[in-house]
Amino acid sequence: MILHLYFARRFLFSFFSVMAAFLTILMLVDLIEQVRDFEGLDVSFAQMMQIVLLNAPTAISEILPLIMILATVALFVSLARSSELVVTRAAGRSGLRALLAPIAVALVIGIIAVTMLNPIVAATSAQSERLSELYRTGDTSALSISEEGLWLRQGSSRGQTVIHAERYSAEGGILYNVTFLAYDREGGPVRRIEAGSARLIDGAWSMRAAKVWTLRAGLNPEATAAEHATLQLPSTLTQERIRETLSNPHGISIWDLTGTIAQLEQAGFSTKRHQVWLHSELARPLFLMAMVLVAAAFTMRHTRSGGTGIAVLVAVLLGFGLHFIRNFAQVLGENGQLPILLASWAPPMAALLLAIGLLLHTEDG
């Protein structure tokens, strides 16, 4: 038990060391990108650093498999150089038993990544996008799905407009049974529009069968209401932005993802991408465990046998290959070319079995 705790502590030290190094590099690169993006705009260094810090959890989540591989490589290369693995095996413990502690730590890290890091990434990425849009355009837009339908918010120099639609057609980009409620800069309602349908074209909403009410103090809205066969309303939104937001599950916490999937299905949207993302996140602990086993299969040997550099390179390249296959399978699942469960769970399971086979071959020949 003491030996397992020792290996677990060493592995955690390697993991956090590698993560700190990568996080520093990624934040510096992101800061340079932010400086380029906001060049010529009135954005302070503190505001750019705020966006960089908000992007940090997303960066860590994306490179977590790479961090796991390098942490495992660093651990076992260190143990091999100090001959601790030789002493452990001489004491009667097999190499596979020495892996129990790193595997358990990887499993715990994977569970934390799914249950805690995923909601943090969803919140920080959404806030980062809002701040970036605010600094660039001076205003923000929002989109959400609920049981009542689709909700949008767009902004301009004159105020905000809240949009509600009962249904959305992704093929034609048309909102049905739409209500527009416009607010001035002070936050008071100034106009209400109801339309049978609305389509976003050329920076404006093109509405059909629209009725407009002017909302002013001391004025009867119904008495001054006007009906229009067609009506256009300027908009800062785009069809690409709406489709991307609706089809992007990365900004949704895993705890809210099942409810969001149900709401999207009720509203008539495709949820394959959301379902693949949900199952892929649930399978993440298995994939991180596979990364530990893959790295250990090539580095659990004494340095005197030579070829340590080649072994480390092969382990990292194999890890990258498995990560690429996992992402490729997810794309096939999102496009409907693979069943959702197969696209999400087959790559982690295959990686895990491959790593176990490599380890058994290494240990038992």
C-alpha distance (Angstrom), angle and dihedral (degrees) to the residues before:
residue distance angle dihedral
M1 . . .
I2 3.82 . .
L3 3.80 90.3 .
H4 3.82 91.4 50.9
L5 3.81 90.5 51.4
Y6 3.80 89.7 49.0
F7 3.82 92.4 52.5
A8 3.82 90.7 44.9
R9 3.80 91.3 51.9
R10 3.80 92.0 48.3
F11 3.79 91.1 48.3
L12 3.81 92.5 50.1
F13 3.80 89.9 50.2
S14 3.82 90.5 51.8
F15 3.80 91.6 45.8
F16 3.81 95.8 51.7
S17 3.80 92.1 42.6
V18 3.80 92.4 53.8
M19 3.82 91.2 43.0
A20 3.83 92.2 51.1
A21 3.80 91.4 50.2
F22 3.80 93.9 49.0
L23 3.80 92.8 42.8
T24 3.81 91.2 54.0
I25 3.81 92.0 50.3
L26 3.81 93.8 45.2
M27 3.80 92.7 48.9
L28 3.81 91.5 50.6
V29 3.81 91.0 49.8
D30 3.81 91.2 46.4
L31 3.80 91.0 49.1
I32 3.81 90.4 53.8
E33 3.82 89.5 50.0
Q34 3.81 91.4 50.0
V35 3.80 91.3 50.2
R36 3.80 89.2 53.0
D37 3.82 93.9 45.2
F38 3.81 94.5 49.7
E39 3.79 95.7 40.5
G40 3.80 109.0 139.2
L41 3.81 93.6 15.2
D42 3.80 126.4 108.6
V43 3.81 95.0 -108.2
S44 3.79 120.0 135.6
F45 3.79 126.5 -138.3
A46 3.82 90.2 -111.6
Q47 3.82 90.7 56.0
M48 3.81 91.6 50.0
M49 3.81 90.5 48.4
Q50 3.79 88.7 52.0
I51 3.82 89.9 57.9
V52 3.82 90.9 45.3
L53 3.80 91.5 53.0
L54 3.80 90.8 47.9
N55 3.82 89.9 52.3
A56 3.81 92.9 50.4
P57 3.86 97.2 83.6
T58 3.80 90.4 50.7
A59 3.80 91.2 51.4
I60 3.80 92.2 49.6
S61 3.80 91.6 48.4
E62 3.81 92.1 52.1
I63 3.81 96.4 49.8
L64 3.81 96.9 38.3
P65 3.85 93.5 111.2
L66 3.82 90.4 51.9
I67 3.81 90.7 48.9
M68 3.81 89.6 50.4
I69 3.82 92.7 52.1
L70 3.80 94.7 47.5
A71 3.80 92.4 44.7
T72 3.81 89.9 53.5
V73 3.80 91.5 46.8
A74 3.81 91.1 49.7
L75 3.81 91.3 48.6
F76 3.80 98.7 50.4
V77 3.80 95.7 38.5
S78 3.79 87.5 53.8
L79 3.80 92.2 47.5
A80 3.80 91.1 47.5
R81 3.80 93.7 50.2
S82 3.80 91.6 50.5
S83 3.83 89.9 45.9
E84 3.81 90.0 -125.0
L85 3.79 90.9 132.0
V86 3.80 90.1 53.0
V87 3.80 90.7 50.8
T88 3.80 91.1 47.0
R89 3.79 92.3 52.7
A90 3.79 91.4 44.1
A91 3.81 88.1 55.9
G92 3.81 89.1 59.9
R93 3.81 101.0 -96.2
S94 3.78 117.5 127.0
G95 3.78 122.9 -135.0
L96 3.78 90.6 -111.5
R97 3.80 91.0 59.4
A98 3.81 89.4 51.3
L99 3.81 87.0 59.5
L100 3.79 94.9 59.5
A101 3.81 94.5 85.2
P102 3.87 96.7 48.0
I103 3.83 90.2 45.5
A104 3.81 91.3 50.6
V105 3.80 90.8 48.5
A106 3.83 90.6 48.8
L107 3.81 89.8 50.6
V108 3.82 91.3 51.3
I109 3.82 91.5 47.0
G110 3.81 89.6 49.6
I111 3.80 92.1 51.3
I112 3.82 90.6 48.2
A113 3.81 89.6 48.6
V114 3.81 91.0 54.0
T115 3.79 99.6 40.7
M116 3.83 101.8 34.1
L117 3.80 112.2 12.3
N118 3.81 93.7 47.9
P119 3.85 94.6 58.9
I120 3.81 89.9 44.3
V121 3.81 90.9 52.0
A122 3.81 91.1 48.2
A123 3.81 92.4 51.9
T124 3.82 97.9 41.9
S125 3.81 95.1 44.7
A126 3.81 91.4 51.4
Q127 3.82 91.1 48.0
S128 3.81 91.0 47.4
E129 3.81 91.3 53.7
R130 3.80 91.2 48.4
L131 3.79 93.1 50.5
S132 3.81 92.6 46.1
E133 3.79 90.7 52.1
L134 3.81 91.4 45.0
Y135 3.81 93.1 51.7
R136 3.80 92.7 46.2
T137 3.81 102.0 42.2
G138 3.80 103.4 16.5
D139 3.81 91.9 -119.6
T140 3.79 141.8 58.1
S141 3.79 138.2 -132.4
A142 3.79 128.8 -153.5
L143 3.78 139.3 -163.4
S144 3.80 131.9 -168.2
I145 3.79 141.7 162.9
S146 3.80 124.2 -134.4
E147 3.79 138.6 160.4
E148 3.82 88.5 -88.6
G149 3.82 92.2 58.3
L150 3.79 136.0 -102.9
W151 3.82 122.0 -12.6
L152 3.81 124.1 -163.4
R153 3.77 134.3 176.7
Q154 3.77 125.6 -164.1
G155 3.78 130.1 179.6
S156 3.78 137.8 -153.2
S157 3.79 138.7 166.3
R158 3.82 89.3 -84.3
G159 3.80 97.3 52.6
Q160 3.79 144.7 -82.1
T161 3.81 131.4 -47.7
V162 3.79 123.0 -156.7
I163 3.81 114.9 -154.7
H164 3.78 126.7 -164.3
A165 3.80 126.0 -175.2
E166 3.77 129.1 178.7
R167 3.80 93.1 -148.4
Y168 3.80 139.8 12.3
S169 3.80 128.0 -155.4
A170 3.79 109.1 -147.7
E171 3.82 92.6 -168.4
G172 3.79 95.9 57.2
G173 3.80 98.3 21.2
I174 3.81 90.9 -125.6
L175 3.80 128.2 149.8
Y176 3.81 117.2 -149.1
N177 3.82 128.3 -151.5
V178 3.78 91.8 8.6
T179 3.80 130.2 -173.0
F180 3.82 122.6 -164.6
L181 3.81 117.8 -165.5
A182 3.81 113.4 -174.3
Y183 3.82 123.5 -158.7
D184 3.79 128.6 -167.9
R185 3.80 124.8 -128.8
E186 3.82 90.5 -87.9
G187 3.81 91.2 57.3
G188 3.81 100.1 -108.1
P189 3.83 122.1 130.8
V190 3.81 114.1 -107.7
R191 3.80 105.6 168.7
R192 3.80 142.0 15.1
I193 3.79 124.5 -160.0
E194 3.79 127.8 -173.9
A195 3.80 120.3 -171.0
G196 3.77 137.2 174.1
S197 3.80 90.9 -131.6
A198 3.79 139.7 -5.6
R199 3.78 131.1 -163.6
L200 3.80 127.1 -167.8
I201 3.81 111.2 -129.5
D202 3.82 132.0 155.7
G203 3.80 96.1 -9.2
A204 3.81 95.8 -49.0
W205 3.78 141.0 84.6
S206 3.81 110.8 -114.0
M207 3.82 107.0 -154.5
R208 3.79 132.4 -169.5
A209 3.80 127.4 -155.7
A210 3.80 91.8 9.5
K211 3.79 129.3 174.2
V212 3.81 121.0 -163.8
W213 3.82 127.6 -156.4
T214 3.79 121.4 -169.7
L215 3.80 111.3 -142.8
R216 3.81 111.8 -152.2
A217 3.76 133.9 143.0
G218 3.81 111.8 -93.7
L219 3.82 92.9 12.1
N220 3.80 125.5 112.8
P221 3.83 103.6 -130.4
E222 3.81 94.9 -158.5
A223 3.80 93.3 50.5
T224 3.80 91.5 56.2
A225 3.82 96.9 36.9
A226 3.80 116.4 129.5
E227 3.79 130.0 -159.7
H228 3.82 123.4 -145.3
A229 3.78 130.6 -170.1
T230 3.81 88.1 -149.8
L231 3.78 129.9 9.6
Q232 3.79 135.4 175.3
L233 3.80 127.8 -149.1
P234 3.85 122.8 -173.2
S235 3.81 114.8 -115.2
T236 3.80 138.4 -172.1
L237 3.82 91.6 -155.9
T238 3.81 126.3 94.0
Q239 3.78 133.0 -154.3
E240 3.81 89.9 -119.6
R241 3.81 90.9 54.6
I242 3.81 92.3 50.6
R243 3.81 93.8 47.0
E244 3.80 92.6 45.1
T245 3.79 92.7 49.8
L246 3.80 93.9 46.3
S247 3.80 93.3 47.5
N248 3.81 97.1 40.7
P249 3.83 111.4 92.9
H250 3.82 94.8 175.7
G251 3.78 92.4 88.6
I252 3.82 92.9 55.2
S253 3.79 122.5 86.6
I254 3.79 114.7 -120.2
W255 3.81 88.1 -124.1
D256 3.84 89.6 60.7
L257 3.78 97.2 36.2
T258 3.81 98.2 90.7
G259 3.81 91.0 51.0
T260 3.80 91.1 47.1
I261 3.81 90.7 50.7
A262 3.81 90.5 52.8
Q263 3.81 91.5 49.1
L264 3.81 92.5 48.0
E265 3.79 91.6 50.0
Q266 3.79 90.3 49.1
A267 3.81 89.9 51.7
G268 3.80 91.6 49.8
F269 3.83 100.1 -106.0
S270 3.79 127.0 139.3
T271 3.81 111.1 -106.1
K272 3.81 101.4 -176.0
R273 3.79 92.4 108.9
H274 3.80 91.7 50.4
Q275 3.79 93.1 47.1
V276 3.81 92.5 49.0
W277 3.80 90.1 49.1
L278 3.81 91.8 49.3
H279 3.80 94.1 51.8
S280 3.80 92.1 41.7
E281 3.79 90.2 55.3
L282 3.80 91.2 48.0
A283 3.82 89.0 51.5
R284 3.81 93.3 49.0
P285 3.86 95.9 96.6
L286 3.83 89.7 56.7
F287 3.80 91.1 50.1
L288 3.81 92.6 49.9
M289 3.80 89.8 50.1
A290 3.81 88.4 51.5
M291 3.81 90.0 52.6
V292 3.81 90.0 55.0
L293 3.80 92.0 49.9
V294 3.82 93.3 46.7
A295 3.79 92.5 51.7
A296 3.80 92.4 44.3
A297 3.81 92.2 51.2
F298 3.82 90.6 64.7
T299 3.81 101.3 35.0
M300 3.83 105.3 40.6
R301 3.77 94.9 98.6
H302 3.78 137.3 89.1
T303 3.79 117.3 -85.2
R304 3.81 91.4 -130.5
S305 3.79 89.5 72.3
G306 3.81 87.8 67.8
G307 3.78 131.3 -142.8
T308 3.81 94.3 88.8
G309 3.79 93.2 139.6
I310 3.80 93.1 50.9
A311 3.81 91.0 46.7
V312 3.81 91.8 51.8
L313 3.82 91.0 47.9
V314 3.81 92.4 49.8
A315 3.81 91.4 48.3
V316 3.81 92.7 51.4
L317 3.82 93.2 45.1
L318 3.80 91.6 48.4
G319 3.80 89.3 49.9
F320 3.81 90.5 51.3
G321 3.80 89.8 48.6
L322 3.79 92.8 51.9
H323 3.80 90.3 47.1
F324 3.82 90.4 51.3
I325 3.82 91.6 49.0
R326 3.81 89.7 50.0
N327 3.81 92.1 52.0
F328 3.81 91.8 44.4
A329 3.80 90.8 52.2
Q330 3.80 89.8 50.8
V331 3.81 90.3 53.5
L332 3.79 90.3 51.0
G333 3.80 89.4 49.7
E334 3.80 92.1 49.9
N335 3.80 90.2 51.3
G336 3.80 91.8 49.9
Q337 3.82 94.7 -114.8
L338 3.81 92.0 116.8
P339 3.80 129.9 35.2
I340 3.79 111.8 -98.7
L341 3.81 96.0 -118.3
L342 3.80 92.5 46.5
A343 3.81 93.2 49.2
S344 3.80 92.7 48.4
W345 3.80 104.9 38.0
A346 3.82 105.6 27.0
P347 3.86 97.7 70.9
P348 3.85 95.3 50.8
M349 3.81 91.8 44.5
A350 3.82 92.0 46.9
A351 3.81 91.1 47.8
L352 3.79 90.7 49.4
L353 3.82 93.2 49.9
L354 3.81 91.6 45.2
A355 3.79 91.4 51.9
I356 3.81 92.2 48.1
G357 3.81 89.9 50.5
L358 3.82 91.5 50.9
L359 3.79 91.0 49.2
L360 3.80 93.6 49.2
H361 3.79 90.1 48.6
T362 3.80 91.1 49.3
E363 3.80 95.2 46.2
D364 3.80 100.8 38.5
G365 3.77 101.5 22.3
